[in-house]
Amino acid sequence: MLRSFRIRRAHRQFLASCRSLSAAKEYWKGRGLLAWLSPIPTLAMDEGGGRILEALRRLEASAPEERLGADAIRGYHRMVMGEDGGKYRTAHITVEGSSLPGCAPHRIPAEMQRLDVRLTALQEELDREPAPGPEKVLIAAVDVHQRIGLIHPFTDANGRVARLAMNHLLRRYGAGYVIYPPLSEESPLWDALQEAHAGRPEGLVRFAKTCLHVV
């Protein structure tokens, strides 16, 4: 019972971090124990939030058996974006505030295939271990989030999909949820992401540890 409450709480916090609950911070401010016990306030949820919640429920149900790969990542994008989801972008983009250029559209399929191969090898290795160490799993999950952000394969919702993919990998190996704060509100997260994009992921891993919620 306590575990189900913790999962539900993690999902609610995930939604809030994606700004998918109306006035989520104000809603839960000062509510203490009630935040553990109350259901997700669906009446305050917008349509996009409902889609993310369904993706989270699918993640929780399927992650133990389903390996994360490019198809699963596109599947999460379809769940988040509806009928327009799952399609790689075809236009050039610039990520505001980033010093790195976005991946050229013609390179996205190859970059996602490269990520798929990397994920397959990683999960095959982890699956051979009786009990993969939590540190190893966390580093791998943070790496997935960072790489999706760097590739930026979709026109919209890259951040939401990257967070879902990261937590798919965590939940597949029995870890909790990493719930980053909204990127626009947390400069340490933005700075750590930029460092990771430049090949220095240690700060991002440290930040992820502070955002890990046990379920």
N, C-alpha and C positions, 0 to 999 in steps of 0.2 A: 504493500500500500504506500509506504513512504517513498519507494522508488518511483511509483507512478506519479506521485505529487512532484517529485524532483524533476522528472522528465517534463511534466506539464509546465512547471515553473521555468525550466530552461527554454521551452518553446515560446513561452510568453516573453521572456527576456530577449530571445532571438528576434521576435516580431518587433519589439520595441526598438532594438538596435537597428532594424531596417526601416524604422519610422512607419510601421504598418498598423499601429494602434493610435487612435486619436487621443492626444494628450496623455500618452501612456505614463510618462513620468509623474504627471499630476495625479493620475488615477490611482497609482500605487503608493504615492508619497505618504509615509507615516502609517501605513496599514499593517506593518509588522507581520504577525503570524497569519493574518488573513491572506497575505500574498502567497503563502504556502498552500492554502486550502481552497481558495476560490478558483472557479473555472476561468478560462480565458474569456475576457469580456467581449464576446462576439458582436454585440450590438455596436461597439465602438470601433469595429474593424472595417477597413475599407475593402474593396474588391480585391486589390492586390494583396492585402494581408491575408484574406481567405485563401488565396492561391498558395501563398508561402506556407500557411498552416497545413494545407494538404500535402505540400512537398515535404514538410517536416514529419508528418505522420507516415508518409511513404518511406522516408529515410529511416525512421525508427524501425519500421516493419521489415524493410528489404536489405538494409546494410549488412546484417550478419551473413547473408547468403549471396549477395550480389556484389561482385567486384566493381570498384569505381573505374571508369574509363571514359573515353570521349563520348560514347553513346549515352552513358548515364548522365554526363554533364549536360549534353544537349537535351536529354529528357527532363532534367531539372529546369532548364531554361523554358521548355515548352510548358511545364507546369506553372512557372512564374508568370510567363507572358501570354499564355493562351494560344490561340490559333496562329499568332505571328511568331511564336517561339521556335527555338531549335535551329534557326538559320544563322549562319555565320555572316558577319557584316561584309558589305561590298564597298564601303566608302572609307576613306582615310579619316582618322580621328586624332585629336590631340587631347590628352588627359590634362585638365586644368591643374596647374600647380606642379606638374611632373616635369623633370628635366629630360626625360627619356621620350623619344618618339614612339608613337603607337605602331604596333606591328602592321606592315603593309597588308592590305586585304588579300592579295594573291598568295601570301605566305601563310595565312591562317590555317587552311586545311593541313598543310604539312607540319606546322607547329603543333597543332592539336593531335595529329597522328604521332608525332614524336613524344608528346606528353602521354598518349595512350600506351605506347611501348614502355615508357618509363614506369608508368603505374602498374602495368602487367608484371614487369620484372620485380618491382617492389613488393607487390602483393603475393606473388609466388614465393618470394623469400620469406615474408612474414607468415604465410600460411604453413610453411615448413617448420616454424618454431612452435613448440608447445604453448608457450606463453610469451608473446613479444613484449619486450620491455616498454613501459609507458613513455619513456623519454624518446625512444626510437620512433614510436608511433606518432608522438606529438611533432617531432621534427619533420616527419614525412607529410603529415597533414598540413603543417604550416607551409611547407614547400609547395604543396598543391595549390593552396590559396594564392600564394605569391605568384606562381607561374601563370595561373589563369588571369590574374590582374595584369601581368606584364603582357601577355598575348592579347588580352582584351578582345576576345573572339566575337562578341555580340555588340550590336548597336546600343543596347540598353540592358540593364540588370546584371552586368558582369560581377559587381560586388556581391549581390545576393546569391548568385549562382556559385561564386567562389567560396562563400561562407557555407553554403549547403554541401559543396563537394568536400571541403575540409572536414566538416562534421560527419559526413558519410564515412570517411576513412577512420575517424576517431571511433565512431560507434561500431564499425565493423570489427574492431579489435577491443571492444569493451571499455573504451575510455569514455570520459564525460563529453561535454560540449564546450568548445571554445567560443565565447560570445564577445566579439569585439564591440566596443562602443561605436556609435555612428562616426564614420570617417571624418566628417566635417567638424566634429566636436573634439577630436582627440589628436592633437598635433604629434604626440609621441608615437602613435600608431602610424601616422602618415610618414613621419621621419624614419621609422623602422622599416616601413615598406620600401621607401626609396633606397635605403641602405641595402636591403635584400635584393632589390632589382639591380643594384650595382655589384652584387656578388658577395655581400656581407650579411648573411641571414641571422647571425647570432642575436642581435638586438630584437629582431622580430620573434624569435623563439622565446626569449626572456619575457617579452611583452605578452605572448600567448599564454605563458604559464600563469600570469596574473589574471588572465581572463578565463581560466579553466574552471568549469562548474562540474562538480561530481554529481552523478546521478545513480 
